[in-house]
Amino acid sequence: INSVVRPKIRGLLATSTKREPPDDFWMKCPGCSQMLDRKALEDNLFIFPCCGHHGRMGAVQRLKMIFDGGHWDKIDVADVPMDPLKFRDVKRYTDRHKAAKTATELDDAVLVASGKLDGQKIVAAAQDFRFMGGSLGMAAGEAVVTGMLKAVELKAPFILFAASGGARMQEGILSLMQMPRTTIAIQALRTAKLPYIVVLTDPTTGGVTASYAMLGDVHIAEPGALICFAGPRVIQQTIREQLPEGFQRAEYLLAHGMIDMVTKRVELRETLSKLCHLLTNTPLRKKKTAAATIADTATVLVANADADGDTGPGAVNGVLNGTTLNGTLNGSLNGAAASHEDEIQNDTSIAIAVSDNITASAPPKTLDGIKSADKGDIEDAQIVTIGDVESQRPTPKTAKSGKSAAAKGKAGGPAKDA
């Protein structure tokens, strides 16, 4: 019993309690065939780090990536007739549709939502290729039209992430009628003078390419995305010729003028934000200055002290003079200085304003005349113009004063030194 029965029982118990990883735990890179766990891939925006291949993303992941904080408001879409043709092949269309809804947790292939992108209100629609190949049916067409009309109502840009195998054959001519419907909705966007930006992802083919996916104001493609009407295999079998390498891929279409740019996924959000602000003539949301960061930090720390019950002046002074605030402020100042250093150095408006003042005060308007102006006045004008920026950077201000004194000393020195 001890040598036979008990070991078998232990083996059965160990087998029954052993946890198996899910079927989709490992994912194989289509580019170089290396394996990567799904969690690491999700954290990397579904980009395989081995070769940089851009994998396919679901509609929910797309919207999380684009909206501020990953938060958005779903836009409800009107119901459409289900299976009006009573279509059936190997399986009934209703069964296929239910299976797709269960697998993706979506109502159909297109998810529409509204939210903010870097503080600007936008409306976005994302197609999910997992839902019956992202095929365009009545429900998907209704979702695209609803999103475009909602953008007109909100006076907001409309962004579409296209990923589709084409029209849904189970709906026949009713599916094809979504092509002119979406085209009319695009005209409503143009009448309202609102931007319509299309992001072409892998794959974008068939009737979607032949309609709203190629009617945008700006067309952006992800690297390596297949973008076409008929696929390369069908074309090659039809013309019986070898197609060029990379045929119908994003880079090939960019080289032949079909799209405007190819953008990596990590840079896509920033690119879309800049385009939306540029096309709507809206200024980009500015980053917080060092002074604003300090004020916010002090407010939070004082509020925490009040929450702990220490509301006296001594407690507040202790918070303000404590090492926590000093460390936080030092980190805030260093981070703010690092983030704004390029902006301060590259701010040509300051230099232009100083040059204009010097030119107006000096009789000659030539470059030589400007150069002959008193260097001390130039330095003083720069310090006055910079103002608050110099107040945050005491060390450079001291250095500039030293340089100004040195310049004045040289200017007032003997003639041989000049």
Secondary structure, 3 states (H helix, E strand, C coil): CCCCHHHHHHHHHHHHHCCCCCCCCEEECCCCCCEEEHHHHHHCCCECCCCCCECCCCHHHHHHHHCHHHCCEECCCCCCCCCCCCCECCCEHHHHHHHHHHHHCCCCCEEEEEEEECCEEEEEEEECCCCHHHCECHHHHHHHHHHHHHHHHHCCCEEEEEEECCECHHHHHHHHCHHHHHHHHHHHHHHCCCCEEEEEEEEECHHHHCCHHHCCCEEEECCCCEECCCCHHHHHHHHCCCCCCCCCEHHHHHHCCCCCEECCHHHHHHHHHHHHHHHCCCCCCCCCCHHHHHHHHHHHHHHHHHHCCCCCHHHHHHHHHCHHHHHHHHHHHHHHHHHHHHHHHCCHHHHHHHHHHHHHHCCCCCHHHHHCCCHHHHHHHHHHHHCHHHHCCHHHHHHHHHHHHHHHHHHCCCCCCC
